[in-house]
Each structure stands twice: as C-alpha cells, then as structure tokens.
Amino acid sequence: MNETRFWSLIERIEGTKRQDESTDFEPLVAELSKQTEADIHGFFEYLAQKTYALDTRKHYRRFSWFPGLSDTFLYTRLMVVAQGKQDYEAVLRNPKAFPKRSTKWLEGLLYVADEAYSTVTGLEFPREATVDIESFSNEEGWAK
C-alpha cells in the first residue's frame, strides 16, 4: 500500500461522504477485500496517519469550544479524509476549513478495514497502527 493507492481506494466511497446514512462504503470494502492482508493493514495505517494529522488543538477549536467531544471529533476527521486528497490537504493546511460540530459525521469509515480483513481471513482485524487514531492522542498537535 502506498499513499496514491490509499487515496484511490478512498475515491471508491460513494454518496455524500459526509454522513453514514447517505454514504456507501461497500465499493471500498469490496475493493479492499481483493487486496492482501498487508495491504489492508497498510490502508488502516494510512487512515490512522491522516486522521492523526488532523487531531490538533487548532482543528478542534474550529470544530467546537466544548471540551472532550472525542468520538464526534474522530468521526468528523474521518469525514474529512473521505472527501479525498485535495479537500483533506486543504483542511490540514487551514484548520479554519475544518467542519464545525454537527450531527453529521462518518463513523463507518473506521470499520472498512475490519470488514475487508474479516472477509479475507475470517478473523477479527487487530486495528494496529503506528499512531493512535483516537482523538486527543496527537501530543504535538495539542501542544501548539
């Protein structure tokens, strides 16, 4: 898995890519299920890295002034990744472009690697990455 392949897989997501109810992850799951176990792990690693990079104080301040909204902040960061490379990079560079808190988020992207891995191996996906995908884990991003 490389970054170009990661973004091409993200492009397989259909629908609004802004809310689980109006987004179809099945084309992505189907394509990822054709990949090797290593590629599925690689996909999750890139997803974790991209989501982690948005886990900053500046992005959160745009999202909400209420402390501790970890799940919705994570799902909103996933939504930004789902928009594709160009939109993702624009939001990464400019935290003021990060979406404000709402009831629309994209939790389903978090489970795509799980579904593909289970299809390929019949096992539960270990969800391991070199960075923590959870909110408030990017110490450098929160120190600024």
C-alpha positions as CSV (number, residue, x, y, z in Angstrom):
1,M,0.0,0.0,0.0
2,N,1.2,3.5,-0.8
3,E,-0.3,6.9,-0.5
4,T,-1.5,7.0,-4.1
5,R,-3.2,3.7,-3.7
6,F,-4.8,4.8,-0.4
7,W,-6.4,7.8,-2.0
8,S,-7.6,5.8,-5.0
9,L,-9.3,3.5,-2.6
10,I,-10.9,6.4,-0.7
11,E,-12.3,7.5,-4.0
12,R,-14.4,4.3,-4.1
13,I,-16.6,5.7,-1.4
14,E,-20.0,6.6,-2.9
15,G,-22.6,9.1,-1.7
16,T,-22.2,12.3,0.2
17,K,-19.2,11.1,2.2
18,R,-20.5,13.4,5.0
19,Q,-22.9,11.2,6.9
20,D,-23.1,7.4,7.4
21,E,-26.7,7.3,6.3
22,S,-26.0,8.8,2.9
23,T,-22.6,7.2,2.2
24,D,-22.0,3.8,0.7
25,F,-18.7,2.1,1.8
26,E,-19.5,-1.2,0.0
27,P,-17.4,-0.4,-3.1
28,L,-14.4,0.4,-0.9
29,V,-14.9,-2.7,1.2
30,A,-15.3,-4.8,-1.9
31,E,-12.1,-3.4,-3.5
32,L,-10.1,-3.6,-0.3
33,S,-11.3,-7.2,0.2
34,K,-9.4,-8.1,-3.1
35,Q,-6.1,-6.9,-1.5
36,T,-3.6,-8.8,0.6
37,E,-3.7,-8.8,4.4
38,A,-0.6,-6.5,4.3
39,D,-2.5,-4.0,2.0
40,I,-5.5,-4.0,4.4
41,H,-3.1,-3.2,7.3
42,G,-1.5,-0.6,5.1
43,F,-4.8,1.0,4.3
44,F,-5.6,1.3,8.0
45,E,-2.2,2.7,8.7
46,Y,-2.7,5.5,6.2
47,L,-6.2,6.1,7.6
48,A,-4.8,6.4,11.1
49,Q,-1.9,8.7,9.9
50,K,-4.3,11.0,8.0
51,T,-6.8,11.1,10.9
52,Y,-4.0,11.6,13.4
53,A,-2.6,14.6,11.5
54,L,-6.0,16.4,11.9
55,D,-6.0,15.7,15.6
56,T,-4.8,19.2,16.7
57,R,-5.9,21.9,19.0
58,K,-6.4,24.3,16.1
59,H,-8.7,21.8,14.2
60,Y,-10.6,21.1,17.4
61,R,-11.1,24.8,18.2
62,R,-12.8,25.2,14.8
63,F,-14.9,22.1,15.5
64,S,-16.1,23.0,19.0
65,W,-15.3,25.1,22.1
66,F,-16.8,22.3,24.3
67,P,-14.1,20.1,25.7
68,G,-14.0,16.3,25.4
69,L,-16.1,15.5,22.3
70,S,-13.7,12.7,21.3
71,D,-16.0,10.4,19.3
72,T,-17.6,13.1,17.2
73,F,-14.2,14.8,16.6
74,L,-12.8,11.4,15.4
75,Y,-15.8,10.8,13.1
76,T,-15.6,14.3,11.7
77,R,-11.9,13.8,11.0
78,L,-12.8,10.6,9.2
79,M,-15.3,12.6,7.2
80,V,-12.6,15.0,6.1
81,V,-10.4,12.1,4.9
82,A,-13.3,10.6,3.0
83,Q,-13.6,13.8,1.0
84,G,-10.4,12.9,-0.9
85,K,-6.9,14.0,-1.0
86,Q,-7.4,17.6,-2.3
87,D,-10.0,18.5,0.3
88,Y,-8.1,16.7,3.1
89,E,-4.9,18.6,2.3
90,A,-6.7,21.9,2.2
91,V,-8.2,21.3,5.7
92,L,-4.9,20.0,7.0
93,R,-3.2,23.3,5.9
94,N,-6.1,25.5,7.1
95,P,-7.8,24.4,10.3
96,K,-10.4,27.2,9.8
97,A,-11.7,25.0,7.0
98,F,-12.4,22.1,9.4
99,P,-16.1,21.4,9.7
100,K,-17.9,22.7,12.8
101,R,-19.6,20.3,15.2
102,S,-22.8,18.9,13.9
103,T,-24.9,15.7,14.0
104,K,-23.3,14.7,10.6
105,W,-20.2,12.6,10.8
106,L,-18.7,9.5,9.2
107,E,-18.1,6.7,11.7
108,G,-18.4,4.0,9.1
109,L,-15.0,4.6,7.5
110,L,-13.4,3.4,10.8
111,Y,-14.7,-0.1,10.2
112,V,-13.9,-0.6,6.5
113,A,-10.6,-2.3,7.1
114,D,-12.3,-4.5,9.7
115,E,-14.9,-5.7,7.2
116,A,-12.3,-6.3,4.4
117,Y,-9.9,-8.2,6.8
118,S,-12.7,-10.4,8.1
119,T,-13.8,-11.2,4.5
120,V,-10.2,-12.1,3.5
121,T,-9.1,-14.0,6.7
122,G,-12.3,-14.8,8.7
123,L,-10.6,-13.2,11.6
124,E,-11.1,-10.0,13.6
125,F,-8.9,-7.1,12.4
126,P,-6.4,-6.1,15.1
127,R,-6.6,-2.4,14.2
128,E,-2.9,-1.6,15.0
129,A,-1.1,1.4,13.6
130,T,2.0,3.4,14.4
131,V,-0.2,6.3,15.7
132,D,-3.3,6.3,17.8
133,I,-6.4,7.1,15.7
134,E,-8.4,8.2,18.8
135,S,-9.0,11.9,19.5
136,F,-6.5,13.9,21.6
137,S,-3.7,11.4,21.1
138,N,-1.5,13.7,18.9
139,E,0.6,15.3,21.6
140,E,2.5,17.5,19.2
141,G,-0.8,18.7,17.6
142,W,-2.3,19.6,21.0
143,A,0.9,21.3,22.3
144,K,0.6,24.2,19.9
